[in-house]
Structures are given as structure tokens and as C-alpha cells.
Amino acid sequence: MSEDVVEMDRNDLEDLQQRNSLSATSSKFASTNKCAMVGFDDDLLQIKERLIGQSSMLKIISIVGMGGIGKTTLARNVYNDSYIVHYFDIRAWITVSQEYNVQELLTSLLNSMTDLGHKLYEMKIEELKETLNKKLQCNRYLIVMDDVWETNAWEEVRRLFLDKNNGSRIILTTRLSNVAVYADSSGPVHHMNFLSLEQSLKLLNKEVFGEECCPSELEGIGTTIAKQCKGLPLALVVIGGLLNKSEKTRAYWEYVAKNVKSAVTGNYDDFVEILSLSYNHLPHHLRTCFLYMGVFPEDYVIHVSYLIRLWVAEGFLKPIIPKSLEEVAKEYLEDLIDRNLIMVQDRSYSGELKTCSIHDLIRDLIVRKAQEEKFLHVMNQKVKISPGIIKN
């Protein structure tokens, strides 16, 4: 992490905020029209093909990826596709999130399917289930369950959707691979990938200039900014909104390029909120291991065997008899990977993890969170474990 990012001058940050009064967007930015559908053409086609495939059985399609990578954007664009709208008799969208209530989810579902209005809020849960059953019974339906965090949440809601062998479909979005696989182990999980540099630049320009072209004097520095967002759509949208509301001069864009990650993670609560959700959802035994990843430099390819030795030496692992600490560490690491917080770089032919890495913006948030919790401290551009940290 550069010293500019770690110790960006407070006056510069305040100046950045004052000169760019971007209004707060919803933390569900992907469900609005603001997030341009850039770089997802192949994903859109693949999901549509699975929705209208030949099987008449009820099918579940899981979309999985890290926070801010565009899962909700993709699902929303599929949901609103004109062909899909006409293909399904009923469509409904519910956001499940970490804290969910089955009765509220049922009410939300029926609210989008019926005109019962306030009557829904007077119904007991069994009445809601019966009403939903009747509504779905003779119709081909598409249900989107956005932001599912728990297999229990899926299990509670899944049993409400009957299979009438009429081509109905459920789309589920989640950050957690285990939830995606649990929802439907028979079908392939749709993994979201980072945008290419070309796609990133296209999305950035669309957010900043709309349908207009980027001025030639800003093209080079624009490419630099896009590259620094490392293919994460949320980062590109946040930076694009910032640049859209600011003076479009080379000097200012160079300033933003120099501090792009501080601009993203320091100024916009939505960005921090979205990515912090994943951290807040971590069980305690994984938090210290995750925060420890901040000691590695940006873009560093981490050898798993070395990482495991470090975790063991630091005392982060909770013994699980009869497993060795190395086995426990591998399970911890796989869990973090399943949560899309750590990226696999290489596996052996047998599937054994060899190397891994973390996205730069995730790393910045790790360092920020670790400093807040006094787990890490930054000195002379190097991140170190703070003395006296609490271990498991």
C-alpha cells in the first residue's frame, strides 16, 4: 500500500469531498438504472438461456461473486429483459440480506404479485403461504432472491415455491459459494468475473460522460484510473460518479488517479458498507486470519504453505480434534475463498491450493478495518501486526 493511500492528507480528503458533491446512491446500486450494463453481455446470454431452457422442471440458477462485482446488476437486467418479462406469467424480486424475516419476505413477494396492499400486513404467516401457493399454482413464475447469506434462509423460503413442471425458475444471488451450491447442487453455479481493462474503461466512461466521448486529453489518465479499479464494477461506478460531478481537467484526474483507492474507500459510505458486510458476516475464528492478509503487499501472490505456517505461528487457529492445525488452516482458507474474499491463483492437479491473493480494494479495507481494531499498524509504508493482539 502506498504511503499516499495510507496517510493521505486530511485536507486533501476534505477538498475531494467538497469539490465532488456526489449524492449518496443506494447500497443496492446495482438494482437501479444508474449501473450501466457493461461487460456482462455473455453473462446475460448464459442466464437467459438457462431461464428459457427446455426443462420444464423448477430450476434454480445461482449467481455468486464478491461484493460489488455485479451480481444484482446482472440479475436485474435479466429480470427486466423484455423477452423474459413476456415469457413468465409472474415475476417477483425479494432481497433477503443477512437479517431476514420469513413473514416480511412473504409479504414482499405477494406485494409484487397482487394488489392486496395493506391486507397483506394483516395476514398471519400461514395465510400468506396459502395465498402465495394459490398465486403460483397455475403460473410460470420467475423469482429472484437477491443477497442470500445463509443456507437456512434459502431452506425456509425454498419450500414455498412449488414445482408444477411448467418451466418456473428461481435466480439466487450470493457472495457465498456454499450457499450457491446448496441451493442447487445439480446445476452449474454462475461465477461473476472481474471486468477486463477494456470493459472497465467503457463502464467508467459511460458513468462519467454518458453517451459522449471522453476528451482525448483525458484518455490516458482515464485508462490509468480504470486500471486501478482492478475490474471491480462497484469501484468503477463510484469513481465514475465522482468524476462526473467534478471538473474534467487533466490535473484533477491525475489527482484522483493518485488517490483512487482513498477516493473509493475513504469517501463513499456505500462502497465501504457493501464490502464491509462480508467482513461483518465472518465468524470470529475467521476474522483474525482474514485481517492478517493485510500484511502482504498489493498484488502479492501468496504461497498457501507459507500463509498456513504464519497463521499457525501467530496462534490464530482453533484446534479441532483430531485434525492438525495445518488441516484446520486449509479449511479456514477454503471458507474465506468460498466467501469470495480471497482469490485462488493456482491449484495442483489434485485440487490442492497452491497460491492465492486478495483484490487490492479488499486489501485496503482489510488494513482500514485492522487499524480500527488495532490489529495492524502502518509504519514506513509497511503493515505490521500490532503487539498484544488477542488470539483465538
N, C-alpha and C positions, 0 to 999 in steps of 0.2 A: 504494500500500500504506500502510495507516495505521501510525502510529508504534506503536500498541498491538500490532499484529501483528509488526512488525519487531523491536521492543525490549520484548516482553512480559516483565515482571519474572520473574526466575528463581524466586523464592519462590512466585509465583502458579502457575507451571507445576508446581512440585513439589506444591503444595497440590492442584492439579487432579488430579494423578496419584494422590495418596494418598486423596482423597475418592471416587475413582471407580476401583475396582479391577476394571475390565472385563477378563476373561480374554482372552488373545490368541485371535483367530479365525484360521482358515486363510487363507492368502493367496488361496486359491481359495474365498473365502466364498460365491461365487455358486453353487457346486456343492453347498452344504449346504441344509438345510431352513430355516436361520435367515433367509436373504434372502427376504423376502416378495415374492410375485409381484404387484407393484403397478405399474400404468401400462403393462403390457405386453400387455394383452388383445388389441389389434389385431395386434400383432406375432405373438403366439401363433397367432392365427387364420390369418394370412397364411402362416406357416411350415407349419402343419398342412395347409393347402390344397395347398401345393406338394409336400408329402410324399405325399399320397394322390391326387395329380392323375392324369389319365387316361393319361399317357405311361407306357409300360412300360419305356422305356429307363432306364439308370442315370443319375440326375440328381444334380448337386452343388449344394448351397444354401450360399452364403457369407454369414455374418453378420459385419459389420465395424463397428468403432467404437472410441473411445478407451478406455484402461484404466479400469475401474471403472464403465462405463456400462451393464453388464448383459448382455453377450453370453453369458457362460456361464450366467447365471441363466435367460435365455430358452431356450437350448439344453437345459438340464437339465429345465426344465418341459415342453418338447416331448417330450423323451426319455422322461420318466416319465408322460406323459399316458396314461390308461387305454386310449383308443382306439388310440393309436399302439402301445402295448405288445402289443395283440392283433392289430394289422394286420400287423406284421412278425414273421417267424419267428425272426429273430436280431437282437439289438441289442448293440452294443459301444461303449464310450467309451474314447478314449485322449487323454491330454494330451501334446502334442508339445513345447511350450516351446522356448526358444532353443537349449538344448543337448539334442540328441536322439540316440538310438541305434536304428537300424532293428531290430536284434535284440531290444532291450528293448521296442520298440513292438509287435513281432510277439508276443512273449511275453505282454505285457499284453492284447492283443486276444484271443488264444487262451485266456488265463486266464478271461476273462469269458464265453467261449463253450463251454468244455469243462470236464471235471472231471479233466484230465490232471495237474493240480497240479505237483508238483516235477519230473515227467518233462519238462515244457516247458523247464526250465532246463538239461537235459542234451542238448537237441537243437541241432544246428547250424542255421545260418540257412536253408539250403536245405530242411531237414526241416520247419522252421517254416512256410516258404512253402507247401510241399506240403500240410501239414496244414490251413492256412488255406484253401487252394484247395478242398480236398475239403469243408470245412465250409460254405463259401459256395456251392458249386456248384449245389445244388438248393433253396436257401432264399432267400426275400426278406429282405434284410438292411437294417438302418439302422446306419451307423457315424457316430459323432461324433468329429471330430478337433478338439480344443479347443486354442486358443492356438498357432496356426501362425504362425511368423515368417519362414520362408524358402520361396521357390518351390522350391528344391532339396528341402526336406523334404517338401513336397507331392508332388513328382515321384517321389521314392523310394517313398513309401507308396502313392500313387495306383495304380501299376501292379499292386499286389497285389489290387485289387478288380476282379473280372471283371464284365462286363456280360452277364447271362444273360437280359436282356429280360423281367425278371419284376417290375419296379417297385421295385427296390432304390434306396436313397438314401444320400447322404453329406452330413452337415452339417459345415461348416468354420467355425470362429470365428477371427478375426484382427484385429489393430489396423491392419493394413497393406492399403490398398486395392489395391495392385498384386498382392499375394498372392491376394486375393479374386477379382479379375478373371482372373488367370492360372489359377486353379482351374477356372473355367468362364466363358469369355467370352461364351457363347451365352445365358446366363440373367441376370436382374437380380440385382445384389448387394443384400442386405438391410442397409440402413444403420440403426443404432440412433440414436435422437434423445434429447435431454435430456428429463427429465420436466417437465411443467407445474408451476406452483406448487401447484395443487390436488392433483396426483398426488404431489408431493414431501411435502406436508403429510400426506397419507394414509399414505405409507410411513413417515414419521417417527413419527407417532402409533402406527402398528402396532408399530414397533420398541420404543417406549417403554412403551406401555400395553396391548399385545396387543389383546384384544377389548373392553377397557374404553374409556370415553370420556375424552378429555382434559378435566381440570377447567377450568371457564370462566375462572378467573383466569390460566391459562397459555396460553389460546388465542392471544391477541395476540402474545405473545413467542415462542410456538411457530411462528407464521407467519413471524415475523422470522428465526428460526433456519433454517427450511426454505428461505426465500428466499435466504439467504446461501450455501446449498449449491449454488445455481445449477443445480439439476436433475440433479446427478450422484448416481446411486443409491449408489455406494460411500461418498461423503461423508455421505449421509443415514443409512446403516446404521451407520457409525462413530459419528456424533454421537448417533444413537438409542440405541446400546448404552451410550454414556457416560451419557446422561440416564436410562436405565433403571436404572442402578446407583447413581444419585445421589439426593440429597434433592430432592423435587419441590416446590420453593418458587420463587416468582417472583424472589426476589433471586438465587438461584443460577442460574436460567435466564437472567436478564439478564446475569449474569457470563459464562455460556457464549456468549450471543449476541454479547457484546462481543469475545470472543476465539475465535469459532467456527473460524476457519481455523488458528489456532495449536493449538487443541484437536485438529483433524484431522491437520494435517501435522507437529505437533511431538510428539505423544504416542503415536501409533499406528504401529508399525513396518510393519504390514500395508499401511496406506494408502501410506506412503512407498515400500515395496517394490514395490507394484503399479504405481504411476505412474513410479517410477524405472527400471523395466525398459525402458520406452520410451526413456528417455534413454541408458541403458547400451547399447542396441542401435544407437544412432546412429553412423554412420561419422564419423570425426574431422572431415571437412570441413564437416559439418552442425552440429557441436556449438557452435562459436562463434556461428554465425548464430542458432541456437536460443536460446542463453543471452542473446544480445543483446536478445531480445524482452522481457526483464525491465525494460528501461529505460522501457518505455511504461507509463503509469498503468493502473490497473484499469479494465475495461470500455471501453478506448480503441479506437476504430475506426481502424485503421492503413491509411493510403493506401499501396498497394503501390509506387507510383512513388517515394514518399518513402523507404520502407524500403529499396528497392534502392539508392538513392543513398547512404544511410547505410552499407549493407554494403560498397559499393564504396569509399567514403571511408575506412572503417576497415581496408580491406585484408583482408577475410575470405574473399574469393573466390579460388579456384584457377583460373588461366587454362586454358582448354581450346580449343586452336586447332582450327578457325578461328572459334570463337564469341566474341562480345563478352562483356564482363563482365556486362552487363545480361541477356543471354540465359542466362548461367550462373546468375545470381541468380534468375531466374524458374524455372529448373529446380530449384534448391535449395528454393525456396519451395513449388513443387508437390510435391516429395518430402516435405517436412515436413507438408503438407496430407494427402498420401496416408497418412502415418503417424498421422493424426488428432491431431496435436499443435498444429496451427494450424487455426482455423476460417475458412472462406470467408464473408465478409459480402456481397460483391457482385461480380458479373462483368458484363462488357459483353455486348452481343448476340452478339458473335463468340466469346464464351467467355474473353476476356482477363480476368485477375484485376484487380479494381479496389481492393477493400478487404478486409482480413482482421482477425482478432482472436484472442485466446487466452483460454481459460477461466481464471477468477480463481484457482482452486486449482492449475492448471498453472503460472500465473504465480508463485504463491507458492513452488512447488517449484523453478522456474527460479531465482528470487532466492536461495533457500536453497543450491541447488547451485552457483550462480555465486559466492556468497560463500565457500563451501567451497574453490572452486578459485581464489579471489582474482581472479575475472574482473570482478566488480562489487563496489561497496561502497555502503552506505546511509548517507546523512548528511542530517539535517534533513528526514526523510521522503522524500527523493529518491534514486533509484537512479542511480548513475553508473558508467561504465566505469572500472575501476582502471587506473592508469598502468602502462605496461610490460607489458601483456598480450602473450602470444605469439600471433602471427598466422600464418595459413597461408603 
